[in-house]
């Protein structure tokens, strides 16, 4: 048996989310169906992050074990030919036996895109949250660092979370405005909020974005963000931002996904 | 009767093109259906450019005449609530009686987007042409100006064109590489070729892009582009680039779409 790692990009618009669900299309279920079609085996894959309906990924990671003789780096191309256009496997590789896409992760980055224009081009609707009107980006950028560090993020955790420990370490929140070649004009810009942490509670990024947007709209200050964080009370924070602005960008395993050079079995001396 | 102008953005992916076709969804047909639903009247709209299946628009223009009492600037919002998410009316206004979206146009801009990366994010697949491998962007940018000016563009006209005169004036071809906030990483860039002309022959932009990409791939030079142009022979030029990279950006009417201040009827002196 070999343990195979996949790096996966998808547009989540037409899916009920990562996780397999009865009678609804999921990213996991679609990749498992492609694996079955390729190998004839029913194989369960394990994803790093259970993205919700409408959430995208540039670098989701999943792993599965298989007895197939297909070379590990060929799975990506072989499965891509079975997959619909909105799911693309970026690469595949063999990883150590004890690698698990979710439990071996040490850092992840999620990015949230906001369009502050009055109108969003139709082809970007499924990819950004449109927030028209007053938007003080400097106030948002000044408030965001209040969330960096190791904290109990209960105030930004949806109640349905199965997680017990609500403590997470946010390493960085990077707020940038960058042009998109895909706007109305070439100078159309999107606001990007990229958060890097050792893990995220359920809906944590979307609750944080909802709260930071309140600050941008003048309905709160950086001090309010600190107060909300310390309250550990979800009702203090802003509304959960909608799913379509969110993408899982990458997952870092600090080398746990790299196969060591296996020592060659010593030849018996005759 | 009033003559109403619409500015229209759409993602053409799920349409057979601008023009009404039997049994296939079209942009024109979808907007006409929304107009019928709004006003009860079967109204024909006239578009500035007949974009093909899979081609998009940021600023298509159309006009129609109507007896309705709906204020002209309210049509956009009223119709948007009837239209699917991939078509957005950006604005509506009353225009002079003799304005025609197609015949009154004096300049148009089309833009073509190319992704030269090895792999394109799934959410950009319907919006760019992926051209992996060797790509000499400087050679492309150096060849493009050979097409500026007033020329017979027969070499870049698909045979099925109903146009008789193949002479057009290209004012500008602007080749830029710009970052997209929507790539794999924040530094992902797309190549944009924006062409401005007084009019375009059928498939002209796509044939020109196909020819310029040959130059970028080392299968031709700037001098070849001049030679192809002068040949007036379609078989000399490159293949027609695929539709999904193309967008109609704007149409300019040099003021012919602006209603003059109507002189107030002079009051009779009693």
Interface residues (C-beta under 8 A of the other chain):
Chain A: X9 X10 X11 X13 X56 X58 X59 X85 X86 X87 X88 X90 X113 X119 X121 X122 X123 X124 X125 X126 X127 X176 X178 X179 X180 X181 X182 X184 X185 X186 X189 X190 X192 X194 X249
Chain B: X9 X10 X11 X13 X56 X58 X59 X85 X86 X87 X88 X90 X113 X119 X121 X122 X123 X124 X125 X126 X127 X176 X178 X179 X180 X181 X182 X183 X184 X185 X186 X189 X190 X192 X194 X249
